[in-house]
Amino acid sequence: MHAKQRRVVRVVTLVVALFAIVLGVLPYGLPEIFISEDQRASLANFFGQESLHSPVNPERASQPSTHTNNWAVLLCTSKFWFNYRHMANTLGMYRTVKRLGVPDSHIILMLAEDAACNARNPFPGSVWPSMNKDLDLYGDDVQVDYRGYEVTVPNFLRLLTGRVPAHIPRSKRLNTDERSNIFLYMTGHGGNGFLKFQDSEEVSAMDLGKTRS
């Protein structure tokens, strides 16, 4: 490669790197470019904050929040090692909601597969979001509430409706009230209007809709 070609390659690489950095920083420095004022107001209200990085409508911000607490239900319905990504996605969301201030006592974590302890895992006790292995999503501070064959459609629906058996401990219940916010994250295999549970059963959009009644 000639010296001129090498210079061109270096310049192009530098431009691409700067562009990537700008795209990575802008959402934090100027969130209004990426989300609307209404969306910012909704997020701020959900988490009981007055603003997210930049101020929202003063009239809305002055209105007191009506919700009492935040909860999260994080569900991975996939079993088997080849669905590693689904567990990693759920654990990534688990760490995200904890970072946003939701304590473990208000998080229900449901994992159909324990990839960290799978015999095929070359890094026992760890789950990584990428090949770079820059963040162990499992670590030593993950509290799994439902695991393996506990992750079923009946258990999931009972959790959402509060109709769990009397012997179920408080740590496996949604101890919410009428003003609680519940963030629901589900990942796995499915299709239009349904999500599979461990390749043996499925929950439908209609089933989920009924939990709100």
MARTOR-854389 format. One record per atom (N, C-alpha, C): atom name; x, y, z; residue in one letter. Coordinates in steps of 0.1 Angstrom, whole numbers, m for minus. Each point is the difference from the previous one (the first is absolute). Last residue first. Example, Ala and Ser with C-alpha at 12.3 -4.5 7.8 and 13.67 -1.06 7.14 Angstrom:
NODE   atom       x       y       z   type
NODE      N     128     m22      71      S
NODE     CA       9      11       0      S
NODE      C      m8      11       8      S
NODE      N       3     m57      m1      A
NODE     CA      m9      12       0      A
NODE      C       9      12       0      A
REM end
This chain:
NODE   atom       x       y       z   type
NODE      N    m574     m67     340      S
NODE     CA     m14       2       4      S
NODE      C      m2      m3      15      S
NODE      N      41      m5     m26      R
NODE     CA      m2      14       3      R
NODE      C     m14       2       6      R
NODE      N      17     m41     m18      T
NODE     CA       6       2      13      T
NODE      C      m3      15       5      T
NODE      N     m13     m17     m44      K
NODE     CA      m9      m4      11      K
NODE      C       6       3      14      K
NODE      N      26       6     m40      G
NODE     CA     m10      10       1      G
NODE      C     m10      m3      12      G
NODE      N      33     m32     m11      L
NODE     CA       6      12       7      L
NODE      C     m11      11       1      L
NODE      N     m13     m38     m24      D
NODE     CA       3      m4      14      D
NODE      C       5      12       8      D
NODE      N      m5       6     m46      M
NODE     CA     m13       0       6      M
NODE      C       1      m4      15      M
NODE      N      37      m3     m28      A
NODE     CA      m2      14       3      A
NODE      C     m14       1       7      A
NODE      N      25     m46       6      S
NODE     CA      m5       8     m11      S
NODE      C      m2      14       4      S
NODE      N      32     m45      14      V
NODE     CA      m9      10       5      V
NODE      C      m4       9     m11      V
NODE      N      19     m55       3      E
NODE     CA       1      14      m5      E
NODE      C     m10       9       7      E
NODE      N      30     m52       2      E
NODE     CA     m12       7       1      E
NODE      C       2      15      m5      E
NODE      N      35     m32      m4      S
NODE     CA     m11      m9       5      S
NODE      C     m13       6       1      S
NODE      N      46      19     m10      D
NODE     CA      m4      m9     m11      D
NODE      C     m12      m9       4      D
NODE      N      17      36      29      Q
NODE     CA       8     m12       0      Q
NODE      C      m4     m11     m10      Q
NODE      N     m30      40      m1      F
NODE     CA       7      m3      13      F
NODE      C       6     m14      m2      F
NODE      N     m18      41     m37      K
NODE     CA       2     m14       4      K
NODE      C       7      m1      14      K
NODE      N     m34      39     m23      L
NODE     CA      14      m2       4      L
NODE      C       1     m14       6      L
NODE      N     m36      33     m34      F
NODE     CA       3     m10      10      F
NODE      C      15      m1       3      F
NODE      N     m22      30     m33      G
NODE     CA     m10      m2      10      G
NODE      C       2     m11      10      G
NODE      N      28       0     m43      N
NODE     CA     m10      10       1      N
NODE      C     m11      m3      10      N
NODE      N      44     m26       9      G
NODE     CA      m5       5     m13      G
NODE      C     m10      11       3      G
NODE      N      45     m29      26      G
NODE     CA     m15       2      m2      G
NODE      C      m4       5     m13      G
NODE      N      44     m10      39      H
NODE     CA      m5      m3     m13      H
NODE      C     m15       1      m1      H
NODE      N      29      30      35      G
NODE     CA       0     m15      m3      G
NODE      C      m4      m1     m15      G
NODE      N      m4      39      44      T
NODE     CA       8      m4     m12      T
NODE      C       0     m15      m2      T
NODE      N     m23      47      29      M
NODE     CA      m1     m14      m3      M
NODE      C       9      m3     m13      M
NODE      N     m14      39      42      Y
NODE     CA      10      m3     m11      Y
NODE      C      m1     m15      m2      Y
NODE      N     m27      43      27      L
NODE     CA      m1     m14      m4      L
NODE      C       9      m2     m12      L
NODE      N     m11      36      43      F
NODE     CA       7      m1     m12      F
NODE      C       1     m15      m3      F
NODE      N     m34      31      32      I
NODE     CA       7     m13      m2      I
NODE      C       6       0     m14      I
NODE      N     m20      36      42      N
NODE     CA       4      m1     m14      N
NODE      C       7     m14      m2      N
NODE      N     m38      18      39      S
NODE     CA      13      m5      m4      S
NODE      C       2       0     m15      S
NODE      N     m40      11      28      R
NODE     CA       8      11      m6      R
NODE      C      14      m4      m3      R
NODE      N     m33     m29      22      E
NODE     CA      m7       5     m12      E
NODE      C       8      12      m7      E
NODE      N      29     m36      27      D
NODE     CA     m13       6       3      D
NODE      C      m5       6     m13      D
NODE      N      37     m43      12      T
NODE     CA      m3      13      m5      T
NODE      C     m13       6       6      T
NODE      N      34     m42       2      N
NODE     CA      m7       7      11      N
NODE      C      m3      15      m4      N
NODE      N      12     m48     m24      L
NODE     CA      m1      14      m4      L
NODE      C      m8       7      11      L
NODE      N      30     m47       7      R
NODE     CA     m13       6      m3      R
NODE      C       1      15      m4      R
NODE      N      33     m33      17      K
NODE     CA      m4      m5     m13      K
NODE      C     m14       6      m4      K
NODE      N      22       9      42      S
NODE     CA      11       3     m10      S
NODE      C      m4      m4     m14      S
NODE      N     m26     m10      39      R
NODE     CA      m2      13      m5      R
NODE      C      10       4     m11      R
NODE      N     m13     m52       6      P
NODE     CA       5      11       8      P
NODE      C      m2      13      m6      P
NODE      N     m32     m44      m5      I
NODE     CA      10       7      m7      I
NODE      C       5      12       8      I
NODE      N     m36     m30      13      H
NODE     CA      13      m4       4      H
NODE      C      11       7      m7      H
NODE      N     m47       5     m10      A
NODE     CA       3       6      13      A
NODE      C      14      m3       4      A
NODE      N     m13       3     m53      P
NODE     CA      m4      m9      12      P
NODE      C       6       7      13      P
NODE      N     m12      33     m41      V
NODE     CA      10     m11       3      V
NODE      C      m4      m8      13      V
NODE      N     m19      39     m29      R
NODE     CA      m7     m12       4      R
NODE      C      10     m11       3      R
NODE      N       6      46     m19      G
NODE     CA       1      m1      14      G
NODE      C      m7     m12       6      G
NODE      N       9      15     m47      T
NODE     CA     m13       2       5      T
NODE      C      m1       0      15      T
NODE      N      41      m8     m25      L
NODE     CA      m6      12      m5      L
NODE      C     m13       4       7      L
NODE      N      20     m42      10      L
NODE     CA       9      11       5      L
NODE      C      m6      13      m4      L
NODE      N     m20     m39     m18      R
NODE     CA      m3       2      14      R
NODE      C       8      11       7      R
NODE      N      10     m12     m44      L
NODE     CA     m13       7       0      L
NODE      C      m4       2      15      L
NODE      N      40     m24      m8      F
NODE     CA       1      14      m5      F
NODE      C     m13       8       2      F
NODE      N       1     m47      10      N
NODE     CA       7       8      10      N
NODE      C       1      15      m4      N
NODE      N     m19     m30     m32      P
NODE     CA      m9       2      12      P
NODE      C       7       8      11      P
NODE      N      26     m11     m39      V
NODE     CA     m11      10      m3      V
NODE      C      m9       2      13      V
NODE      N      50     m14      10      T
NODE     CA     m11      m6      m8      T
NODE      C     m10      11      m2      T
NODE      N      48     m10      25      V
NODE     CA      m4      10     m10      V
NODE      C     m10      m7      m9      V
NODE      N      22     m25      33      E
NODE     CA      m9       9       7      E
NODE      C      m6      11     m10      E
NODE      N      34     m33     m11      Y
NODE     CA     m14      m4      m2      Y
NODE      C     m10       8       8      Y
NODE      N      46      23      m4      G
NODE     CA      m3     m13      m5      G
NODE      C     m14      m3      m2      G
NODE      N       6      39      33      R
NODE     CA      10      m5      m9      R
NODE      C      m4     m14      m5      R
NODE      N     m14      49      29      Y
NODE     CA      m6     m12      m6      Y
NODE      C      11      m5     m10      Y
NODE      N      15      35      26      D
NODE     CA     m12      m3       8      D
NODE      C      m7     m13      m5      D
NODE      N      52      23       1      V
NODE     CA     m10      m6      m9      V
NODE      C     m12      m5       9      V
NODE      N      43      36       4      Q
NODE     CA     m10      m7       8      Q
NODE      C     m11      m5      m9      Q
NODE      N      55      17      m1      V
NODE     CA     m13      m2      m8      V
NODE      C      m9      m8       9      V
NODE      N      48      15       6      D
NODE     CA     m11       7       7      D
NODE      C     m13      m1      m7      D
NODE      N      46     m16     m13      D
NODE     CA      m4      m6      13      D
NODE      C     m11       7       7      D
NODE      N      11      m5     m55      G
NODE     CA       7       5      11      G
NODE      C      m4      m8      13      G
NODE      N     m18       8     m49      Y
NODE     CA      m5      m9      11      Y
NODE      C       7       5      13      Y
NODE      N      11      20     m42      L
NODE     CA     m14       3       4      L
NODE      C      m5      m8      11      L
NODE      N      49      18     m16      D
NODE     CA      m6     m12       4      D
NODE      C     m14       3       5      D
NODE      N      34      27     m35      L
NODE     CA      m9       1      11      L
NODE      C      m7     m14       3      L
NODE      N      32       7     m35      D
NODE     CA       4      12       8      D
NODE      C     m10       2      12      D
NODE      N       9     m34     m40      K
NODE     CA      m1      m4      14      K
NODE      C       4      12       9      K
NODE      N      m5      m7     m50      N
NODE     CA      11       8       6      N
NODE      C       1      m3      15      N
NODE      N     m34     m18     m30      M
NODE     CA      13      m8       0      M
NODE      C      11       8       7      M
NODE      N     m50      10      16      S
NODE     CA       7       0     m13      S
NODE      C      13      m8       1      S
NODE      N     m31       5      37      P
NODE     CA      m9       5     m11      P
NODE      C       7       0     m14      P
NODE      N       7     m35      44      W
NODE     CA       5      12      m7      W
NODE      C      m9       5     m11      W
NODE      N       3     m33      48      V
NODE     CA      m8       2     m12      V
NODE      C       4      14      m6      V
NODE      N      18     m40      40      S
NODE     CA       0      13      m7      S
NODE      C      m9       0     m12      S
NODE      N      13     m39      29      G
NODE     CA      m5      11       9      G
NODE      C       0      14      m6      G
NODE      N      30     m35     m25      P
NODE     CA     m10      m3      10      P
NODE      C      m3      11       9      P
NODE      N      19      m4     m49      F
NODE     CA       3       9      11      F
NODE      C     m10      m2      11      F
NODE      N      m3     m25     m40      P
NODE     CA      15       0       2      P
NODE      C       5       9      11      P
NODE      N     m48     m27      m9      N
NODE     CA       5      13       2      N
NODE      C      15       0       3      N
NODE      N     m31     m38      m5      R
NODE     CA       7       4     m12      R
NODE      C       6      14       1      R
NODE      N     m26     m21      35      A
NODE     CA      13      m7      m2      A
NODE      C       7       4     m12      A
NODE      N     m32      33      29      N
NODE     CA      m1     m10     m11      N
NODE      C      13      m7      m2      N
NODE      N     m12      38      30      C
NODE     CA       4     m13       5      C
NODE      C      m2     m11     m10      C
NODE      N     m10      45     m11      A
NODE     CA      12       2       7      A
NODE      C       5     m14       6      A
NODE      N     m42       5     m23      A
NODE     CA      11      m1      m9      A
NODE      C      14       1       8      A
NODE      N     m51     m12      11      D
NODE     CA      11       6       8      D
NODE      C      13      m3      m8      D
NODE      N     m56       5     m13      E
NODE     CA      12      m7      m1      E
NODE      C      11       7       8      E
NODE      N     m44      16       1      A
NODE     CA      m3     m14      m3      A
NODE      C      13      m9      m2      A
NODE      N     m13      46      29      L
NODE     CA      10      m5     m10      L
NODE      C      m3     m15      m2      L
NODE      N     m19      49      24      M
NODE     CA      m4     m13      m4      M
NODE      C       9      m5     m11      M
NODE      N      m6      41      41      L
NODE     CA       8      m5     m11      L
NODE      C      m3     m15      m2      L
NODE      N     m20      47      24      I
NODE     CA      m3     m14      m1      I
NODE      C       8      m5     m12      I
NODE      N       3      45      34      I
NODE     CA       3      m6     m13      I
NODE      C      m3     m15       1      I
NODE      N       0      33      37      H
NODE     CA     m11       4      m9      H
NODE      C       3      m6     m14      H
NODE      N      30      m7      35      S
NODE     CA     m12      m3       7      S
NODE      C     m12       3      m9      S
NODE      N      45      12     m12      D
NODE     CA      m3     m14      m2      D
NODE      C     m14      m4       6      D
NODE      N       5      51     m13      P
NODE     CA       8      m9       8      P
NODE      C      m5     m15      m3      P
NODE      N       3      47     m31      V
NODE     CA     m10     m10       5      V
NODE      C       8     m11       8      V
NODE      N      21      39     m23      G
NODE     CA      m5       2      14      G
NODE      C     m10     m10       5      G
NODE      N      28       3     m42      L
NODE     CA     m10      11       0      L
NODE      C      m7       2      14      L
NODE      N      31     m36      m9      R
NODE     CA       7      13      m1      R
NODE      C      m9      12       0      R
NODE      N     m19     m42      m1      K
NODE     CA       6       2      13      K
NODE      C       8      13       0      K
NODE      N     m20     m14     m40      V
NODE     CA     m10       5       9      V
NODE      C       6       2      14      V
NODE      N      29     m18     m32      T
NODE     CA      m4      13      m4      T
NODE      C     m11       6      10      T
NODE      N      16     m45       3      R
NODE     CA      10      10       5      R
NODE      C      m4      14      m3      R
NODE      N     m28     m34     m16      Y
NODE     CA       0      m1      14      Y
NODE      C      10      11       6      Y
NODE      N      m1      m8     m46      M
NODE     CA     m11       9       4      M
NODE      C      m1       0      15      M
NODE      N      31     m29     m18      G
NODE     CA       4      14      m3      G
NODE      C     m11      10       4      G
NODE      N      m8     m46       4      L
NODE     CA       9       5      10      L
NODE      C       5      14      m2      L
NODE      N     m27     m20     m33      T
NODE     CA      m8       2      12      T
NODE      C       9       5      11      T
NODE      N      20     m11     m41      N
NODE     CA      m8      11      m1      N
NODE      C      m8       4      13      N
NODE      N      25     m40      m2      A
NODE     CA       9      12       0      A
NODE      C      m8      13      m1      A
NODE      N     m22     m41      m6      M
NODE     CA       3       2      14      M
NODE      C       9      12       2      M
NODE      N     m10     m12     m44      H
NODE     CA     m13       5       7      H
NODE      C       3       2      15      H
NODE      N      34     m18     m28      R
NODE     CA      m2      15      m2      R
NODE      C     m12       5       7      R
NODE      N      11     m47      m1      Y
NODE     CA       9       8       9      Y
NODE      C      m4      14      m1      Y
NODE      N     m17     m42     m21      N
NODE     CA      m8      12       2      N
NODE      C       7       9      10      N
NODE      N      17     m43     m12      F
NODE     CA       0       8     m12      F
NODE      C      m8      12       1      F
NODE      N       2     m33      36      W
NODE     CA      12       8      m2      W
NODE      C       0       9     m12      W
NODE      N     m45     m16      27      F
NODE     CA      10      m5      m8      F
NODE      C      11      10      m3      F
NODE      N     m51      17       9      K
NODE     CA       9     m10       7      K
NODE      C      11      m4     m10      K
NODE      N     m36      45       6      S
NODE     CA       7     m10      m8      S
NODE      C       9      m9       9      S
NODE      N     m28      40      13      T
NODE     CA      m8     m13      m2      T
NODE      C       8     m11      m7      T
NODE      N       7      47      31      C
NODE     CA       7      m7     m11      C
NODE      C      m7     m14       0      C
NODE      N     m12      51      25      L
NODE     CA      m3     m14      m4      L
NODE      C       8      m5     m12      L
NODE      N      m9      40      41      L
NODE     CA       9      m2     m11      L
NODE      C      m1     m15      m2      L
NODE      N     m26      43      26      V
NODE     CA      m1     m15      m2      V
NODE      C       8      m3     m12      V
NODE      N      m4      43      38      A
NODE     CA       5      m5     m13      A
NODE      C      m2     m15       0      A
NODE      N     m17      50      27      W
NODE     CA       3     m14       0      W
NODE      C       4      m4     m14      W
NODE      N      m8      48      34      N
NODE     CA       3      m7     m13      N
NODE      C       3     m15       2      N
NODE      N     m32      40      29      N
NODE     CA      13      m8      m2      N
NODE      C       1      m6     m13      N
NODE      N     m35      32      12      T
NODE     CA       6      m2      13      T
NODE      C      14      m7      m1      T
NODE      N     m31      36     m34      H
NODE     CA       3     m14       3      H
NODE      C       9      m1      13      H
NODE      N     m16      42     m21      T
NODE     CA     m11      m7       7      T
NODE      C       4     m15       3      T
NODE      N      28      50      m7      S
NODE     CA      m2     m13      m5      S
NODE      C     m11      m8       9      S
NODE      N       0      55      m7      P
NODE     CA       6     m11       8      P
NODE      C      m3     m14      m6      P
NODE      N       7      47     m27      Q
NODE     CA     m11      m8       5      Q
NODE      C       6     m12       8      Q
NODE      N      26      33     m23      S
NODE     CA      m4       5      13      S
NODE      C     m11      m9       5      S
NODE      N      19      m7     m43      A
NODE     CA       9      m4      10      A
NODE      C      m4       5      14      A
NODE      N     m26      11     m39      R
NODE     CA      m1     m14       4      R
NODE      C      10      m4      11      R
NODE      N       1      44     m15      E
NODE     CA     m14      m3       5      E
NODE      C      m1     m14       4      E
NODE      N      40      14     m22      P
NODE     CA      m1       4      14      P
NODE      C     m14      m3       6      P
NODE      N      23     m28     m40      N
NODE     CA      m9      11       1      N
NODE      C      m2       4      15      N
NODE      N      44     m24      m6      V
NODE     CA     m12      m2      m7      V
NODE      C      m9      12       2      V
NODE      N      57      m5       2      P
NODE     CA     m13       3       6      P
NODE      C     m12      m3      m9      P
NODE      N      47     m28      m2      S
NODE     CA      m5      13      m4      S
NODE      C     m14       3       6      S
NODE      N      23     m39      16      H
NODE     CA      10       7      m6      H
NODE      C      m4      14      m4      H
NODE      N     m38     m23      17      L
NODE     CA      10     m10      m5      L
NODE      C      10       8      m8      L
NODE      N     m38      13      42      S
NODE     CA       5       1     m14      S
NODE      C      10     m11      m3      S
NODE      N     m26       2      41      E
NODE     CA      m5      12      m6      E
NODE      C       5       2     m15      E
NODE      N     m10     m49      26      Q
NODE     CA      10      11      m1      Q
NODE      C      m6      12      m7      Q
NODE      N     m18     m47       8      G
NODE     CA      m1      10      11      G
NODE      C      10      11       0      G
NODE      N      m8     m37     m32      F
NODE     CA      10      m2      10      F
NODE      C       0      10      11      F
NODE      N     m32       2     m35      F
NODE     CA       1     m14       4      F
NODE      C       9      m2      11      F
NODE      N      m4      43     m20      N
NODE     CA     m11      m3       9      N
NODE      C       1     m15       5      N
NODE      N      31      14     m32      A
NODE     CA       3       7      12      A
NODE      C     m11      m3      11      A
NODE      N      m5     m16     m44      L
NODE     CA      10      m7       7      L
NODE      C       3       6      14      L
NODE      N     m31      21     m28      S
NODE     CA      m5     m13       4      S
NODE      C      10      m7       8      S
NODE      N      12      41     m20      A
NODE     CA      m9       2      11      A
NODE      C      m5     m13       6      A
NODE      N      26      m1     m39      R
NODE     CA       9       3      12      R
NODE      C      m9       2      12      R
NODE      N     m22      m7     m41      Q
NODE     CA       7     m12       5      Q
NODE      C       8       2      12      Q
NODE      N     m21      37     m20      D
NODE     CA     m10      m8       6      D
NODE      C       7     m13       5      D
NODE      N      26      29     m25      E
NODE     CA      m2       6      13      E
NODE      C     m11      m9       8      E
NODE      N      29     m26     m37      S
NODE     CA      m8      12       1      S
NODE      C      m2       5      14      S
NODE      N      44     m26     m20      I
NODE     CA     m13      m3       5      I
NODE      C      m8      13       1      I
NODE      N      44       0     m19      F
NODE     CA      m4     m14      m2      F
NODE      C     m14      m4       5      F
NODE      N      22      43       5      I
NODE     CA       2      m3     m14      I
NODE      C      m7     m13      m4      I
NODE      N       4      17      45      E
NODE     CA     m12       5      m7      E
NODE      C       1      m3     m15      E
NODE      N      35     m10      32      P
NODE     CA     m10     m11      m2      P
NODE      C     m12       5      m8      P
NODE      N      51      14       9      L
NODE     CA     m11       7      m7      L
NODE      C     m11     m10      m2      L
NODE      N      39     m14      24      G
NODE     CA       1      15       1      G
NODE      C     m12       7      m6      G
NODE      N       2     m47      m2      Y
NODE     CA       1       3      14      Y
NODE      C       1      16       2      Y
NODE      N      m2     m21     m43      P
NODE     CA     m12      m4       7      P
NODE      C       0       4      15      P
NODE      N      39       8     m29      L
NODE     CA     m11       9      m2      L
NODE      C     m13      m4       8      L
NODE      N      43     m26      m3      V
NODE     CA      m1      10      11      V
NODE      C     m13       9      m2      V
NODE      N      12     m35     m31      G
NODE     CA      m1      m6      13      G
NODE      C      m2      10      11      G
NODE      N       7      13     m45      L
NODE     CA     m13      m7       1      L
NODE      C      m2      m6      14      L
NODE      N      41      20     m10      V
NODE     CA     m10      10       1      V
NODE      C     m14      m6       1      V
NODE      N      37     m28      m6      I
NODE     CA       1       6      13      I
NODE      C     m12      10       2      I
NODE      N       6     m20     m42      A
NODE     CA      m5     m10      10      A
NODE      C       0       6      14      A
NODE      N      20      26     m35      F
NODE     CA     m15      m1      m2      F
NODE      C      m6     m10      10      F
NODE      N      47       3       0      L
NODE     CA      m6      13       5      L
NODE      C     m16      m1      m1      L
NODE      N      25     m35     m20      A
NODE     CA       0      m1      15      A
NODE      C      m6      13       6      A
NODE      N       3      m1     m47      V
NODE     CA      m9     m10       5      V
NODE      C       0      m1      15      V
NODE      N      32      27     m20      V
NODE     CA     m13       6      m2      V
NODE      C     m11      m9       5      V
NODE      N      45     m16       0      L
NODE     CA      m2      11      10      L
NODE      C     m14       6      m1      L
NODE      N      13     m32     m33      T
NODE     CA      m2      m6      13      T
NODE      C      m3      10      11      T
NODE      N      11      16     m42      V
NODE     CA     m14      m6       0      V
NODE      C      m2      m6      13      V
NODE      N      43      17      m6      V
NODE     CA     m10      10       0      V
NODE      C     m14      m5       1      V
NODE      N      35     m31      m7      R
NODE     CA       1       6      14      R
NODE      C     m11      11       2      R
NODE      N       5     m19     m43      V
NODE     CA      m6      m9       9      V
NODE      C       0       5      14      V
NODE      N      22      25     m32      V
NODE     CA     m14       1      m3      V
NODE      C      m7     m10      10      V
NODE      N      47       0       0      R
NODE     CA      m6      12       6      R
NODE      C     m15       1      m1      R
NODE      N      22     m36     m21      R
NODE     CA       0      m1      14      R
NODE      C      m5      12       7      R
NODE      N       7       2     m46      Q
NODE     CA     m12      m9       3      Q
NODE      C      m1      m2      15      Q
NODE      N      37      23     m16      K
NODE     CA     m12       8      m2      K
NODE      C     m12      m8       4      K
NODE      N      42     m22       0      A
NODE     CA      m1      10      11      A
NODE      C     m13       8      m1      A
NODE      N      m1     m48     m23      H
NODE     CA       8      12      m1      H
NODE      C      m3       9      12      H
NODE      N      m2     m55      m2      M
NODE     CA      m9      12       0      M
NODE      C       9      12       0      M
REM end
